[in-house]
Amino acid sequence: MTLPPQIAPIVLLVGSNVFMTFAWYGHLKFGSKPLWIVVLISWGIAFFEYCLAVPANRIGHTVYSAAELKTMQEVITLVVFAVVSVTYLGEKLTMNHAVGFALIAGGAWFIFRGPL
């Protein structure tokens, strides 16, 4: 099944951000492991992120601008990070996080709205 170019980058970016979030933050639960080991493991995980992010941007650029793709990626990153932060790392999101995320979502709205 082939996804339309409007949807494929979203699906691929969600997958890539799951990999990258674990590459960047997953090791925080293993603070006693040597840094060089977690760097190598994180680098290996990041490879799979690139395997999804590069096609997401290649496919997505047929229907979205580079600015729209980057904005999409950032919003997806925040959502994935928030979920991983709460469910995997056991951290709490505060009202400050909600306000900050809302401001970023407002910025995304302007990117996708088109010229003023």
Buried (B, 14 or more C-beta within 10 A) or exposed (E): EEEEBEEBBBEBBBBBBBBBBBBBBBBEEEEEEEEEEBEEBBEEBBEBBEEBBEBBBBBBBEBBEEEBBEBBBBBBBBBBBBEBBEEBEEBEEEEEBEEEBEEBEEEBEEBEEEEE
